[in-house]
Amino acid sequence: MDSDSIDISSSILNDTITVDMSSISSTWLTGASGSNAYTYTGTGTNYAWNTTSIENTLQVKGDSEFDGDITVRGRSLTEFMDSVEQRLNILRPNPALESEWDQLRELGEQYRELERQLTEKSQMWAALQRTQPPVDK
């Protein structure tokens, strides 16, 4: 085995990782087994294994891209979002077509302006309803 290789062998009760650290000044190795995660860190000849427990959660900070679908309790997130878009009749503008066809661009602008106006009216109506005292019958 050369100095840059990692030998990983496994059996039912034992996981073994062998690393030649002679040419590495600082390193970290991570692995998981069962409900524990193992990290090997250090510099020079001072290395140590650290064990932490693994929680069954995924935390993502910042933007993320997924190659494939996300399933939540057996339901496809992609299929769910598609069905919501269909029910709400959410349109997706096509900038390439709008730049090519003036009529489509103009209709898109009219739609976006009408949508802005209706959103404003909805917000104003909601604000008025919050300020009006209830009518006693």
N, C-alpha and C positions, 0 to 999 in steps of 0.2 A: 504494500500500500504506500502511495506517495504521500508527501507531507500535506497536500491540499485535499486529501480525500476524507470522507466520512464513512465509517462502516456502521450500518445500522442493522442489528439483528433483533428478532423478536420471538418470544415464545408466549405461552398463555400467561405465565406469571412474571415474566422478566423482560424488560426492554433494555438493550445495551447500546450505547453510542460511544464510539471510540474516535477521538480526534487527536491528531498530532499537532500540538500547539507550539512547537519549537520555533516556527518561523512567523508566528502571529503575535503582534504586540498588544492588540486589544481585540476582543471578539465577543460575540454573544451567540448563543444557540438557543432555540426555543423548541419545545415539543410539548405534547399533551398526552396524558394517559388517564382514562377514567374522568374523574372530576378535578384533576390537578393539572396545572401547567408548570413546566420546568424551564428555567432560564439559567444559562451558564455564562457568567461574565467575569471579566478580570483583565489584568495587564501583567506582562512579564511572567513570573511564576506564581502569582497570587490569583487564583481562580476559585470561584465558589458556585455551587448550585443553589438556586433559590426556588422554593416551591410556593405557588399560590393556587388558591382554589378557583375553578372556572364557574362563572355564573352562566345560566342559560339565557343570556341576553346579547343583543347586538347593538352597539352604540356607534353611530356614524356622525362625525362632526364635519361639516363642510359639504361640498357637492360630491355626489357619487353617481357612478354609472353602473348599471347592471346588464350583463350579457345574459338575457333570458328573462324569465318571469319571476315574480315574487308571489309566493303562496301564503295566505294567512288563513289559518284554520280550515285548510282544504279548499279555499277559494282563490282563484287567480286574480291578482290585483289588476292586471292588464284587462281581463275580461270585465271586471267590475267597473273600471274607469270607462271603458268603451260603452257599457250599458248606460252609465250615468250620462255620458255625452249624448247618447241617442235620445234618452228620455227628456233631457233638458234642451234638446235640439241645438247643441253647441256647435257653431260653425268654426272651421279652421281655415283662416285665410291662406291663399296660395300666392305669395309675393311674386313668384316667377310668372304666373299667369296674369296677375294684376299689372305687372310691368309691361307685359306684351299686349294686353287688351285694355284699351282706354275705358270701354263700357263696363267691364268687370271692376276696374279700379274705382270708377265713379260710383258704382253700386256699393262697393265696399266702404267707400268714404261716407256715403249716405247712411248705410247701416250703422257704422261706428258712431256717427253723429247722433242718430236716433237712439241708439243704445245709451249714449252718454246722457242725453236729455231725459230718457225714461228712468235711468238710475238716479239722476238728480231729483226728479219728481217723487220717486219712491222714498228717497231719503228725507225729503221735505215732508211728505205725508206722514212718515213714521215719527218725525220730530213733532209735528202738530198733534198727533194722537197722544204722544207722551205728555204734552203740556195741557191738554184739554181735561177738565175735570169730568169724571164719569157722570152720565145722565141718569138720574133717578127716575124710575118708572112707577 
